[in-house]
Amino acid sequence: MKKSTADALTLGYQKTIYIFEDDDLYFSEQSKYCKDNPKRQDTVLKTKYHLSRFIFEKQDDSIVKNQIRQYGVVLPWTVFRLMTFGNISSFLVALQPGYRNKVAAYISLLLYKDDKIPAKILLSWCNALRYLRNICSYNGRLYERLHHTLPALHHSDKELLETNSENDDKTLFIYFIAMRHLILSMSLETQNFWNKKYKIY
């Protein structure tokens, strides 16, 4: 997710403005995302503030120090590398639809046509997996409970989910389905990296 988001937004970016300060990432002509929309303005201001604060909190990182000294800013790929899953999720929500679609399309590059991940689905998965991660961070129970921040179901997976009861779509299995798609979207190099890393443990 980190690398794909970074590559989707930075490859070919030639503006002189620091990419995270570029309003084109956050605003569009649509009324919901236009600069005259107070709610949108507030979202963008909060996003820029949190990004600045995030970078400030990482100022003791040796790579961050060197890049600020050399370039005056932290390079975008470094910012994305340091982000948590929650940071990435919040950032994707702040993007205007054109750039969300760009990220989703890049993540889907290696997938078959029927398995491509629409931006709306991707946002849902990020939000749901952040919810799941938060439960884990507080040592919460995952099994034998109904979950209420649910990942949207990809159209290619509808036959996988048995709907014998009204709560079948609130079980842990639906999260595994979403994670499977994200794992399959990884490059072979990335998959091999994680496979080797898990073998160590």
N, CA and C atoms as a LAMMPS dump frame, in Angstrom:
ITEM: TIMESTEP
0
ITEM: NUMBER OF ATOMS
603
ITEM: BOX BOUNDS ff ff ff
-5.0000000000000000e+02 5.0000000000000000e+02
-5.0000000000000000e+02 5.0000000000000000e+02
-5.0000000000000000e+02 5.0000000000000000e+02
ITEM: ATOMS id mol type element x y z
1 1 1 N 0.822 -1.204 0
2 1 2 C 0 0 0
3 1 3 C 0.859 1.259 0
4 2 1 N 1.878 1.278 0.846
5 2 2 C 2.721 2.469 0.95
6 2 3 C 3.425 2.746 -0.377
7 3 1 N 4.097 1.719 -0.903
8 3 2 C 4.852 1.894 -2.145
9 3 3 C 3.935 2.224 -3.32
10 4 1 N 2.806 1.537 -3.394
11 4 2 C 1.882 1.777 -4.499
12 4 3 C 1.316 3.195 -4.451
13 5 1 N 0.961 3.66 -3.266
14 5 2 C 0.443 5.02 -3.123
15 5 3 C 1.512 6.035 -3.498
16 6 1 N 2.725 5.814 -2.999
17 6 2 C 3.835 6.718 -3.315
18 6 3 C 4.109 6.761 -4.806
19 7 1 N 4.208 5.587 -5.437
20 7 2 C 4.504 5.525 -6.874
21 7 3 C 3.391 6.151 -7.7
22 8 1 N 2.141 5.868 -7.336
23 8 2 C 1.002 6.39 -8.098
24 8 3 C 0.992 7.914 -8.121
25 9 1 N 1.375 8.526 -7.018
26 9 2 C 1.287 9.985 -6.9
27 9 3 C 2.565 10.717 -7.298
28 10 1 N 3.713 10.065 -7.16
29 10 2 C 4.966 10.792 -7.365
30 10 3 C 5.625 10.529 -8.721
31 11 1 N 5.416 9.353 -9.296
32 11 2 C 6.041 9.077 -10.595
33 11 3 C 5.459 10.018 -11.649
34 12 1 N 6.308 10.763 -12.284
35 12 2 C 5.864 11.72 -13.293
36 12 3 C 5.455 13.073 -12.722
37 13 1 N 5.496 13.229 -11.423
38 13 2 C 5.137 14.522 -10.811
39 13 3 C 6.275 15.511 -11.055
40 14 1 N 5.97 16.62 -11.726
41 14 2 C 7.024 17.55 -12.131
42 14 3 C 6.815 18.976 -11.62
43 15 1 N 5.823 19.183 -10.782
44 15 2 C 5.591 20.517 -10.253
45 15 3 C 6.681 20.887 -9.249
46 16 1 N 6.909 22.174 -9.104
47 16 2 C 7.925 22.623 -8.151
48 16 3 C 7.388 22.666 -6.722
49 17 1 N 6.072 22.717 -6.566
50 17 2 C 5.475 22.757 -5.243
51 17 3 C 5.619 21.389 -4.562
52 18 1 N 5.846 21.398 -3.259
53 18 2 C 5.929 20.156 -2.488
54 18 3 C 4.606 19.416 -2.636
55 19 1 N 4.669 18.147 -2.993
56 19 2 C 3.473 17.418 -3.412
57 19 3 C 2.363 17.432 -2.357
58 20 1 N 2.715 17.357 -1.083
59 20 2 C 1.686 17.328 -0.041
60 20 3 C 1.003 18.684 0.153
61 21 1 N 1.599 19.723 -0.404
62 21 2 C 1.007 21.058 -0.341
63 21 3 C 0.225 21.396 -1.605
64 22 1 N 0.245 20.513 -2.572
65 22 2 C -0.401 20.744 -3.859
66 22 3 C -1.917 20.592 -3.719
67 23 1 N -2.641 21.686 -3.871
68 23 2 C -4.103 21.658 -3.717
69 23 3 C -4.79 20.768 -4.744
70 24 1 N -4.147 20.54 -5.878
71 24 2 C -4.755 19.684 -6.904
72 24 3 C -4.997 18.266 -6.395
73 25 1 N -4.241 17.845 -5.397
74 25 2 C -4.435 16.515 -4.826
75 25 3 C -5.761 16.409 -4.08
76 26 1 N -6.214 17.543 -3.556
77 26 2 C -7.345 17.51 -2.623
78 26 3 C -8.63 18.146 -3.171
79 27 1 N -8.485 19.083 -4.114
80 27 2 C -9.65 19.798 -4.636
81 27 3 C -9.894 19.436 -6.098
82 28 1 N -11.174 19.484 -6.495
83 28 2 C -11.538 19.296 -7.898
84 28 3 C -12.709 20.223 -8.218
85 29 1 N -13.244 20.107 -9.431
86 29 2 C -14.357 20.949 -9.852
87 29 3 C -15.696 20.479 -9.275
88 30 1 N -15.767 19.25 -8.817
89 30 2 C -17.009 18.748 -8.235
90 30 3 C -17.364 19.55 -6.981
91 31 1 N -18.633 19.823 -6.807
92 31 2 C -19.06 20.673 -5.689
93 31 3 C -18.625 20.118 -4.339
94 32 1 N -18.636 18.807 -4.201
95 32 2 C -18.251 18.183 -2.926
96 32 3 C -16.774 18.38 -2.624
97 33 1 N -15.972 18.558 -3.673
98 33 2 C -14.519 18.639 -3.502
99 33 3 C -13.941 19.992 -3.915
100 34 1 N -14.784 20.968 -4.164
101 34 2 C -14.292 22.268 -4.652
102 34 3 C -13.752 23.105 -3.504
103 35 1 N -12.992 24.125 -3.856
104 35 2 C -12.345 24.977 -2.851
105 35 3 C -13.34 25.848 -2.1
106 36 1 N -14.539 26.015 -2.642
107 36 2 C -15.548 26.839 -1.973
108 36 3 C -16.354 26.059 -0.941
109 37 1 N -16.116 24.772 -0.865
110 37 2 C -16.853 23.934 0.079
111 37 3 C -16.157 23.984 1.45
112 38 1 N -16.796 24.58 2.464
113 38 2 C -16.159 24.726 3.789
114 38 3 C -15.737 23.392 4.404
115 39 1 N -16.551 22.367 4.215
116 39 2 C -16.224 21.056 4.778
117 39 3 C -14.958 20.494 4.139
118 40 1 N -14.856 20.703 2.819
119 40 2 C -13.674 20.227 2.11
120 40 3 C -12.435 21.021 2.535
121 41 1 N -12.596 22.324 2.666
122 41 2 C -11.49 23.164 3.124
123 41 3 C -10.962 22.686 4.473
124 42 1 N -11.892 22.355 5.365
125 42 2 C -11.514 21.892 6.7
126 42 3 C -10.759 20.566 6.625
127 43 1 N -11.22 19.659 5.767
128 43 2 C -10.555 18.355 5.603
129 43 3 C -9.133 18.534 5.099
130 44 1 N -8.962 19.415 4.106
131 44 2 C -7.639 19.64 3.519
132 44 3 C -6.702 20.292 4.525
133 45 1 N -7.19 21.287 5.255
134 45 2 C -6.355 21.955 6.266
135 45 3 C -5.902 20.964 7.342
136 46 1 N -6.827 20.116 7.784
137 46 2 C -6.49 19.119 8.8
138 46 3 C -5.466 18.122 8.261
139 47 1 N -5.64 17.727 6.993
140 47 2 C -4.712 16.774 6.381
141 47 3 C -3.308 17.361 6.298
142 48 1 N -3.203 18.598 5.836
143 48 2 C -1.898 19.246 5.727
144 48 3 C -1.262 19.429 7.107
145 49 1 N -2.091 19.782 8.085
146 49 2 C -1.58 19.956 9.453
147 49 3 C -1.041 18.636 9.995
148 50 1 N -1.807 17.554 9.827
149 50 2 C -1.383 16.266 10.36
150 50 3 C -0.136 15.748 9.645
151 51 1 N -0.018 16.027 8.352
152 51 2 C 1.183 15.627 7.623
153 51 3 C 2.403 16.392 8.138
154 52 1 N 2.236 17.697 8.347
155 52 2 C 3.335 18.508 8.876
156 52 3 C 3.738 18.041 10.265
157 53 1 N 2.741 17.777 11.093
158 53 2 C 3.013 17.301 12.45
159 53 3 C 3.684 15.933 12.423
160 54 1 N 3.22 15.075 11.525
161 54 2 C 3.788 13.735 11.386
162 54 3 C 5.27 13.822 11.025
163 55 1 N 5.597 14.684 10.063
164 55 2 C 6.989 14.854 9.642
165 55 3 C 7.82 15.423 10.793
166 56 1 N 7.243 16.398 11.514
167 56 2 C 7.948 16.996 12.657
168 56 3 C 8.265 15.943 13.717
169 57 1 N 7.32 15.045 13.97
170 57 2 C 7.524 14.009 14.985
171 57 3 C 8.587 12.996 14.568
172 58 1 N 8.88 12.923 13.256
173 58 2 C 9.888 11.981 12.756
174 58 3 C 11.239 12.663 12.522
175 59 1 N 11.4 13.873 13.046
176 59 2 C 12.594 14.653 12.726
177 59 3 C 13.895 14.037 13.248
178 60 1 N 13.803 13.133 14.221
179 60 2 C 15.008 12.491 14.75
180 60 3 C 15.442 11.278 13.927
181 61 1 N 14.606 10.854 12.999
182 61 2 C 14.971 9.762 12.104
183 61 3 C 16.154 10.206 11.244
184 62 1 N 17.172 9.364 11.125
185 62 2 C 18.404 9.767 10.425
186 62 3 C 18.156 10.119 8.961
187 63 1 N 17.282 9.351 8.288
188 63 2 C 16.986 9.64 6.882
189 63 3 C 16.26 10.974 6.748
190 64 1 N 15.307 11.23 7.653
191 64 2 C 14.576 12.498 7.651
192 64 3 C 15.54 13.66 7.85
193 65 1 N 16.447 13.537 8.813
194 65 2 C 17.432 14.583 9.079
195 65 3 C 18.269 14.883 7.843
196 66 1 N 18.771 13.83 7.214
197 66 2 C 19.636 14.005 6.045
198 66 3 C 18.897 14.656 4.883
199 67 1 N 17.639 14.267 4.671
200 67 2 C 16.882 14.829 3.553
201 67 3 C 16.52 16.291 3.796
202 68 1 N 16.181 16.643 5.016
203 68 2 C 15.894 18.047 5.323
204 68 3 C 17.151 18.882 5.135
205 69 1 N 18.293 18.346 5.553
206 69 2 C 19.559 19.049 5.391
207 69 3 C 19.915 19.213 3.914
208 70 1 N 19.67 18.167 3.135
209 70 2 C 20.076 18.18 1.723
210 70 3 C 19.064 18.857 0.804
211 71 1 N 17.763 18.61 1.033
212 71 2 C 16.735 19.087 0.11
213 71 3 C 15.823 20.165 0.695
214 72 1 N 15.857 20.318 2.014
215 72 2 C 14.969 21.285 2.657
216 72 3 C 13.602 20.719 2.98
217 73 1 N 13.304 19.528 2.48
218 73 2 C 12.031 18.823 2.757
219 73 3 C 12.33 17.332 2.903
220 74 1 N 11.357 16.607 3.413
221 74 2 C 11.447 15.15 3.433
222 74 3 C 10.837 14.643 2.135
223 75 1 N 11.567 13.826 1.41
224 75 2 C 11.08 13.341 0.118
225 75 3 C 9.801 12.527 0.304
226 76 1 N 8.862 12.659 -0.626
227 76 2 C 7.553 11.991 -0.481
228 76 3 C 7.636 10.501 -0.22
229 77 1 N 8.515 9.787 -0.925
230 77 2 C 8.574 8.339 -0.735
231 77 3 C 8.985 7.995 0.694
232 78 1 N 9.779 8.867 1.324
233 78 2 C 10.174 8.643 2.718
234 78 3 C 8.988 8.86 3.651
235 79 1 N 8.204 9.909 3.37
236 79 2 C 7.008 10.177 4.184
237 79 3 C 6.065 8.98 4.13
238 80 1 N 5.838 8.462 2.929
239 80 2 C 4.949 7.304 2.791
240 80 3 C 5.521 6.076 3.501
241 81 1 N 6.839 5.902 3.427
242 81 2 C 7.469 4.749 4.079
243 81 3 C 7.256 4.784 5.588
244 82 1 N 7.267 5.987 6.159
245 82 2 C 7.137 6.149 7.609
246 82 3 C 5.678 6.122 8.087
247 83 1 N 4.741 6.24 7.158
248 83 2 C 3.327 6.269 7.543
249 83 3 C 2.869 4.926 8.097
250 84 1 N 1.939 4.993 9.033
251 84 2 C 1.249 3.792 9.496
252 84 3 C 0.099 3.503 8.535
253 85 1 N -0.54 2.353 8.725
254 85 2 C -1.707 2.032 7.901
255 85 3 C -2.806 3.073 8.107
256 86 1 N -2.948 3.532 9.355
257 86 2 C -3.942 4.558 9.651
258 86 3 C -3.645 5.866 8.945
259 87 1 N -2.356 6.24 8.89
260 87 2 C -1.95 7.455 8.176
261 87 3 C -2.313 7.371 6.696
262 88 1 N -1.996 6.225 6.095
263 88 2 C -2.29 6.015 4.676
264 88 3 C -3.788 6.091 4.426
265 89 1 N -4.553 5.456 5.278
266 89 2 C -6.011 5.443 5.139
267 89 3 C -6.581 6.858 5.19
268 90 1 N -6.143 7.64 6.171
269 90 2 C -6.619 9.028 6.304
270 90 3 C -6.22 9.869 5.1
271 91 1 N -5.014 9.64 4.6
272 91 2 C -4.531 10.4 3.448
273 91 3 C -5.356 10.095 2.201
274 92 1 N -5.686 8.825 1.991
275 92 2 C -6.488 8.445 0.823
276 92 3 C -7.88 9.068 0.888
277 93 1 N -8.443 9.143 2.085
278 93 2 C -9.759 9.773 2.253
279 93 3 C -9.693 11.247 1.871
280 94 1 N -8.564 11.892 2.164
281 94 2 C -8.424 13.325 1.889
282 94 3 C -8.226 13.636 0.405
283 95 1 N -7.793 12.669 -0.38
284 95 2 C -7.567 12.904 -1.808
285 95 3 C -8.883 13.135 -2.536
286 96 1 N -8.824 13.964 -3.57
287 96 2 C -9.998 14.121 -4.423
288 96 3 C -10.108 12.894 -5.335
289 97 1 N -11.312 12.621 -5.879
290 97 2 C -11.564 11.362 -6.597
291 97 3 C -10.573 11.016 -7.704
292 98 1 N -10.112 12.02 -8.446
293 98 2 C -9.184 11.735 -9.534
294 98 3 C -7.908 11.061 -9.057
295 99 1 N -7.4 11.521 -7.932
296 99 2 C -6.166 10.942 -7.387
297 99 3 C -6.436 9.646 -6.63
298 100 1 N -7.609 9.528 -6.029
299 100 2 C -7.979 8.242 -5.419
300 100 3 C -8.017 7.161 -6.501
301 101 1 N -8.63 7.509 -7.634
302 101 2 C -8.718 6.553 -8.743
303 101 3 C -7.333 6.183 -9.265
304 102 1 N -6.444 7.16 -9.26
305 102 2 C -5.077 6.921 -9.734
306 102 3 C -4.364 5.916 -8.835
307 103 1 N -4.53 6.089 -7.526
308 103 2 C -3.915 5.162 -6.568
309 103 3 C -4.524 3.772 -6.718
310 104 1 N -5.857 3.706 -6.803
311 104 2 C -6.536 2.411 -6.937
312 104 3 C -6.111 1.705 -8.226
313 105 1 N -5.976 2.46 -9.31
314 105 2 C -5.567 1.877 -10.592
315 105 3 C -4.14 1.335 -10.507
316 106 1 N -3.279 2.061 -9.806
317 106 2 C -1.885 1.612 -9.679
318 106 3 C -1.811 0.343 -8.839
319 107 1 N -2.573 0.309 -7.749
320 107 2 C -2.604 -0.881 -6.899
321 107 3 C -3.128 -2.085 -7.68
322 108 1 N -4.014 -1.831 -8.642
323 108 2 C -4.661 -2.918 -9.4
324 108 3 C -3.886 -3.336 -10.646
325 109 1 N -2.725 -2.747 -10.881
326 109 2 C -1.993 -2.998 -12.125
327 109 3 C -1.774 -4.475 -12.419
328 110 1 N -1.44 -5.249 -11.414
329 110 2 C -1.095 -6.654 -11.624
330 110 3 C -2.3 -7.587 -11.556
331 111 1 N -3.474 -7.027 -11.337
332 111 2 C -4.675 -7.849 -11.186
333 111 3 C -5.402 -8.027 -12.517
334 112 1 N -6.111 -9.15 -12.642
335 112 2 C -6.947 -9.366 -13.82
336 112 3 C -8.09 -8.351 -13.832
337 113 1 N -8.667 -8.152 -15.008
338 113 2 C -9.699 -7.129 -15.182
339 113 3 C -10.832 -7.255 -14.158
340 114 1 N -11.313 -8.468 -13.946
341 114 2 C -12.436 -8.672 -13.024
342 114 3 C -12.046 -8.484 -11.563
343 115 1 N -10.731 -8.445 -11.29
344 115 2 C -10.255 -8.304 -9.908
345 115 3 C -9.776 -6.892 -9.589
346 116 1 N -9.858 -5.972 -10.573
347 116 2 C -9.431 -4.598 -10.32
348 116 3 C -10.179 -4.021 -9.11
349 117 1 N -9.495 -3.186 -8.347
350 117 2 C -10.067 -2.648 -7.108
351 117 3 C -10.501 -1.199 -7.335
352 118 1 N -11.792 -0.909 -7.359
353 118 2 C -12.256 0.484 -7.49
354 118 3 C -11.844 1.3 -6.266
355 119 1 N -11.685 2.592 -6.453
356 119 2 C -11.248 3.465 -5.356
357 119 3 C -12.203 3.404 -4.163
358 120 1 N -13.493 3.358 -4.453
359 120 2 C -14.479 3.324 -3.366
360 120 3 C -14.31 2.07 -2.508
361 121 1 N -14.044 0.94 -3.155
362 121 2 C -13.813 -0.312 -2.443
363 121 3 C -12.522 -0.226 -1.637
364 122 1 N -11.483 0.337 -2.25
365 122 2 C -10.188 0.458 -1.579
366 122 3 C -10.307 1.284 -0.299
367 123 1 N -11.021 2.399 -0.364
368 123 2 C -11.217 3.237 0.82
369 123 3 C -11.946 2.469 1.914
370 124 1 N -12.951 1.71 1.516
371 124 2 C -13.698 0.902 2.481
372 124 3 C -12.787 -0.116 3.157
373 125 1 N -11.945 -0.778 2.374
374 125 2 C -11.036 -1.777 2.932
375 125 3 C -10.036 -1.137 3.888
376 126 1 N -9.489 0.001 3.51
377 126 2 C -8.517 0.689 4.373
378 126 3 C -9.148 1.053 5.713
379 127 1 N -10.359 1.581 5.664
380 127 2 C -11.045 1.978 6.889
381 127 3 C -11.358 0.76 7.761
382 128 1 N -11.798 -0.321 7.137
383 128 2 C -12.151 -1.534 7.874
384 128 3 C -10.919 -2.2 8.484
385 129 1 N -9.831 -2.228 7.726
386 129 2 C -8.619 -2.869 8.24
387 129 3 C -7.963 -2.024 9.331
388 130 1 N -8.128 -0.715 9.252
389 130 2 C -7.647 0.147 10.339
390 130 3 C -8.429 -0.161 11.623
391 131 1 N -9.735 -0.349 11.468
392 131 2 C -10.581 -0.719 12.603
393 131 3 C -10.105 -2.041 13.219
394 132 1 N -9.795 -3.018 12.346
395 132 2 C -9.343 -4.328 12.822
396 132 3 C -7.992 -4.203 13.519
397 133 1 N -7.116 -3.408 12.947
398 133 2 C -5.796 -3.205 13.568
399 133 3 C -5.928 -2.56 14.941
400 134 1 N -6.864 -1.618 15.08
401 134 2 C -7.057 -0.955 16.366
402 134 3 C -7.537 -1.935 17.436
403 135 1 N -8.382 -2.876 17.04
404 135 2 C -8.82 -3.904 17.991
405 135 3 C -7.614 -4.715 18.459
406 136 1 N -6.766 -5.089 17.501
407 136 2 C -5.576 -5.885 17.841
408 136 3 C -4.63 -5.11 18.755
409 137 1 N -4.475 -3.81 18.51
410 137 2 C -3.54 -3.012 19.303
411 137 3 C -3.97 -2.902 20.757
412 138 1 N -5.267 -3.084 21.016
413 138 2 C -5.766 -3.054 22.4
414 138 3 C -6.075 -4.469 22.908
415 139 1 N -5.477 -5.469 22.218
416 139 2 C -5.646 -6.871 22.611
417 139 3 C -7.116 -7.289 22.656
418 140 1 N -7.899 -6.731 21.761
419 140 2 C -9.312 -7.085 21.701
420 140 3 C -9.533 -8.434 21.035
421 141 1 N -10.681 -8.996 21.241
422 141 2 C -11.02 -10.296 20.68
423 141 3 C -11.561 -10.121 19.258
424 142 1 N -11.054 -10.93 18.324
425 142 2 C -11.486 -10.864 16.929
426 142 3 C -12.527 -11.927 16.604
427 143 1 N -12.337 -13.111 17.166
428 143 2 C -13.245 -14.213 16.876
429 143 3 C -14.502 -14.135 17.742
430 144 1 N -15.545 -14.782 17.241
431 144 2 C -16.81 -14.898 17.946
432 144 3 C -17.362 -13.546 18.392
433 145 1 N -17.25 -12.589 17.509
434 145 2 C -17.868 -11.283 17.736
435 145 3 C -18.34 -10.747 16.394
436 146 1 N -19.329 -9.883 16.429
437 146 2 C -19.815 -9.255 15.203
438 146 3 C -19.101 -7.933 15.025
439 147 1 N -18.585 -7.716 13.828
440 147 2 C -17.855 -6.482 13.529
441 147 3 C -18.78 -5.508 12.81
442 148 1 N -18.574 -4.239 13.064
443 148 2 C -19.512 -3.244 12.534
444 148 3 C -18.865 -2.213 11.599
445 149 1 N -17.529 -2.187 11.521
446 149 2 C -16.867 -1.371 10.501
447 149 3 C -16.382 -2.352 9.447
448 150 1 N -17.221 -2.574 8.451
449 150 2 C -17.024 -3.7 7.54
450 150 3 C -16.423 -3.278 6.202
451 151 1 N -15.558 -4.122 5.626
452 151 2 C -15.056 -3.839 4.281
453 151 3 C -16.133 -4.129 3.241
454 152 1 N -16.217 -3.28 2.236
455 152 2 C -17.176 -3.542 1.152
456 152 3 C -16.784 -4.828 0.436
457 153 1 N -17.773 -5.519 -0.059
458 153 2 C -17.525 -6.791 -0.743
459 153 3 C -17.262 -6.545 -2.224
460 154 1 N -16.134 -7.026 -2.706
461 154 2 C -15.794 -6.927 -4.129
462 154 3 C -16.767 -7.787 -4.933
463 155 1 N -17.147 -7.303 -6.105
464 155 2 C -18.161 -8.027 -6.894
465 155 3 C -17.721 -9.451 -7.236
466 156 1 N -16.406 -9.685 -7.302
467 156 2 C -15.919 -11.021 -7.663
468 156 3 C -15.988 -12.011 -6.499
469 157 1 N -16.335 -11.521 -5.313
470 157 2 C -16.316 -12.377 -4.119
471 157 3 C -17.695 -12.723 -3.573
472 158 1 N -18.724 -12.278 -4.244
473 158 2 C -20.066 -12.453 -3.679
474 158 3 C -20.437 -13.92 -3.474
475 159 1 N -19.915 -14.811 -4.324
476 159 2 C -20.239 -16.222 -4.179
477 159 3 C -19.468 -16.882 -3.036
478 160 1 N -18.394 -16.221 -2.567
479 160 2 C -17.602 -16.79 -1.476
480 160 3 C -18.302 -16.684 -0.134
481 161 1 N -19.177 -15.717 -0.023
482 161 2 C -19.808 -15.435 1.263
483 161 3 C -21.173 -16.108 1.342
484 162 1 N -21.277 -17.051 2.235
485 162 2 C -22.562 -17.701 2.453
486 162 3 C -23.425 -16.795 3.321
487 163 1 N -24.629 -16.586 2.92
488 163 2 C -25.521 -15.72 3.69
489 163 3 C -26.65 -16.541 4.299
490 164 1 N -26.259 -17.438 5.186
491 164 2 C -27.246 -18.288 5.853
492 164 3 C -27.934 -17.569 7.005
493 165 1 N -27.302 -16.499 7.472
494 165 2 C -27.916 -15.711 8.54
495 165 3 C -27.667 -14.243 8.267
496 166 1 N -28.385 -13.398 8.958
497 166 2 C -28.276 -11.967 8.72
498 166 3 C -26.925 -11.401 9.168
499 167 1 N -26.141 -12.159 9.934
500 167 2 C -24.874 -11.667 10.452
501 167 3 C -23.653 -12.27 9.777
502 168 1 N -23.837 -13.052 8.726
503 168 2 C -22.7 -13.695 8.068
504 168 3 C -21.704 -12.688 7.501
505 169 1 N -22.199 -11.508 7.122
506 169 2 C -21.296 -10.513 6.537
507 169 3 C -20.587 -9.694 7.609
508 170 1 N -20.795 -10.012 8.883
509 170 2 C -20.155 -9.269 9.967
510 170 3 C -19.083 -10.091 10.682
511 171 1 N -18.723 -11.217 10.104
512 171 2 C -17.717 -12.078 10.712
513 171 3 C -16.323 -11.719 10.193
514 172 1 N -15.318 -12.346 10.804
515 172 2 C -13.927 -12.032 10.474
516 172 3 C -13.567 -12.411 9.045
517 173 1 N -14.25 -13.399 8.485
518 173 2 C -13.919 -13.916 7.164
519 173 3 C -13.935 -12.832 6.097
520 174 1 N -14.864 -11.895 6.21
521 174 2 C -14.98 -10.861 5.177
522 174 3 C -13.742 -9.96 5.138
523 175 1 N -13.074 -9.819 6.282
524 175 2 C -11.827 -9.045 6.326
525 175 3 C -10.707 -9.806 5.63
526 176 1 N -10.696 -11.13 5.803
527 176 2 C -9.678 -11.944 5.136
528 176 3 C -9.826 -11.862 3.619
529 177 1 N -11.058 -11.775 3.153
530 177 2 C -11.293 -11.654 1.711
531 177 3 C -10.673 -10.355 1.181
532 178 1 N -10.882 -9.258 1.911
533 178 2 C -10.307 -7.968 1.496
534 178 3 C -8.779 -8.02 1.516
535 179 1 N -8.218 -8.612 2.573
536 179 2 C -6.753 -8.71 2.68
537 179 3 C -6.169 -9.55 1.554
538 180 1 N -6.907 -10.581 1.159
539 180 2 C -6.444 -11.435 0.059
540 180 3 C -6.247 -10.615 -1.214
541 181 1 N -7.185 -9.73 -1.511
542 181 2 C -7.065 -8.888 -2.704
543 181 3 C -5.824 -7.998 -2.632
544 182 1 N -5.6 -7.407 -1.471
545 182 2 C -4.458 -6.51 -1.318
546 182 3 C -3.14 -7.271 -1.432
547 183 1 N -3.103 -8.487 -0.911
548 183 2 C -1.891 -9.304 -1.019
549 183 3 C -1.637 -9.688 -2.474
550 184 1 N -2.702 -10.045 -3.188
551 184 2 C -2.554 -10.422 -4.597
552 184 3 C -2.11 -9.249 -5.468
553 185 1 N -2.4 -8.024 -5.014
554 185 2 C -2.009 -6.849 -5.8
555 185 3 C -0.534 -6.5 -5.628
556 186 1 N 0.131 -7.116 -4.632
557 186 2 C 1.552 -6.865 -4.416
558 186 3 C 2.373 -7.416 -5.571
559 187 1 N 3.499 -6.768 -5.832
560 187 2 C 4.41 -7.289 -6.845
561 187 3 C 5.002 -8.605 -6.36
562 188 1 N 5.488 -9.424 -7.292
563 188 2 C 6.089 -10.713 -6.937
564 188 3 C 7.287 -10.49 -6.014
565 189 1 N 8.021 -9.431 -6.27
566 189 2 C 9.186 -9.101 -5.434
567 189 3 C 8.76 -8.841 -3.987
568 190 1 N 7.669 -8.083 -3.815
569 190 2 C 7.178 -7.774 -2.47
570 190 3 C 6.639 -9.025 -1.791
571 191 1 N 5.912 -9.856 -2.536
572 191 2 C 5.387 -11.091 -1.969
573 191 3 C 6.517 -12.003 -1.506
574 192 1 N 7.591 -12.099 -2.311
575 192 2 C 8.738 -12.93 -1.942
576 192 3 C 9.433 -12.384 -0.7
577 193 1 N 9.511 -11.042 -0.609
578 193 2 C 10.132 -10.403 0.557
579 193 3 C 9.408 -10.799 1.838
580 194 1 N 8.062 -10.695 1.823
581 194 2 C 7.289 -11.01 3.023
582 194 3 C 7.266 -12.502 3.309
583 195 1 N 7.276 -13.322 2.259
584 195 2 C 7.317 -14.766 2.467
585 195 3 C 8.61 -15.177 3.185
586 196 1 N 9.73 -14.585 2.761
587 196 2 C 11.013 -14.888 3.396
588 196 3 C 11.05 -14.364 4.829
589 197 1 N 10.45 -13.182 5.028
590 197 2 C 10.454 -12.579 6.365
591 197 3 C 9.653 -13.431 7.353
592 198 1 N 8.523 -13.964 6.898
593 198 2 C 7.699 -14.79 7.776
594 198 3 C 8.364 -16.126 8.079
595 199 1 N 9.17 -16.628 7.143
596 199 2 C 9.85 -17.9 7.378
597 199 3 C 10.86 -17.789 8.51
598 200 1 N 11.409 -16.582 8.686
599 200 2 C 12.386 -16.35 9.759
600 200 3 C 11.756 -16.589 11.12
601 201 1 N 10.459 -16.205 11.212
602 201 2 C 9.765 -16.344 12.494
603 201 3 C 9.052 -17.681 12.602
